[in-house]
């Protein structure tokens, strides 16, 4: 790694801040390139470049933050990775590929409230998922929810996403069974009736399955 004398290093940081404040993008990036040779942490270097680009409203900032998030995660700097993915959600609040890593990262650092919050957000974007494998990955994460009401909401959203993705009847009926079990656990007869109405509107066969499951 190329070493920069400490006095020049300090001047470079000062110049960087000065150019950013003056809105001189090319000069700021030129100083960044000089400084990057003295930064041993690749993740931090990407983050810094993202910060500079963001200051100039450059869309490439998103790409730099994503790379920084991935590098931080690889280095097990999980809180830094979380901060980067949270920044990325400011660019695209419902991007499934930013929400999914946040769920797993918050599970790792044992922040259950944030796990539940991210999973609840995840539930709002089930229908935007184009890949069946990604949808399944989303579904697998629901088991980590501790709040029963959030879990119920998620399974119901996941159920109709699974139906919309034309998944197999077995996968759909498994989701129906889980959703009904959660509703019965909550003794929520009104919500249960609403579920049956929605199922009937979407698919008569799945409605009849759910109705028969309740009769057992």
C-alpha positions, 0 to 999 in steps of 0.5 A: 500500500502506498504511504502518504506523509501525515502532513499531506494526508491531513491536507488532503482530508481538508481539501476534500471537505473544502471541495465538497462544500464548494460543490467541486465534484471532480476535484473532490473525487481527485482528492479521494483517489489520492486518499484511497491509496492510504486507506487499508479498509476497502469497505471504508474506502467504498463507503467514503466514495459513496458519501462523496458521490451522494453529496453531489447527488450522483446515482453511483453512490448507491452502487458504492454503498452496496459494495461497502455493505457487502465488504463489511459483511464479509469482514464481519463488521456487521453494524457497519454493514447494517448502516450501509444497507439502511442507507441503501433503503433510503435510495430504494425503500422496498428493494427486496435485495436490501431488505433481505440482508438486513433481516439476516444481519439483524438476526445475527446481532440479535436485534429482534425489534429490527428483525420484526420491522424488516420482515414487516417491510419485507411483507409489503414487497412479496408481490414484487419478487420475480424469482421463485427462489427469492420468494422462498427465501423470504418465506423461510425468514418469517419463522424468525418473527416473534410478534404473533400479529406480525407473523400472521400478517406476513404469512397471509401476505406470503400466502397470496404471493405464493398463489400469484406466483403459481406455486404448487398446490402443496406449497399453497395448502401448506401456507393456508394451514399455517395461516389458519393455525395462526388465526385460530391461535389468535381466536380471530374469527372475523379475520378468518372469515376475511381470509376465506372471502379473499381465497374464494375470490382468488381460487375456489379450490383453495377456498374449499381446502381452507373451509374443509381444513376448518371443519376437521 
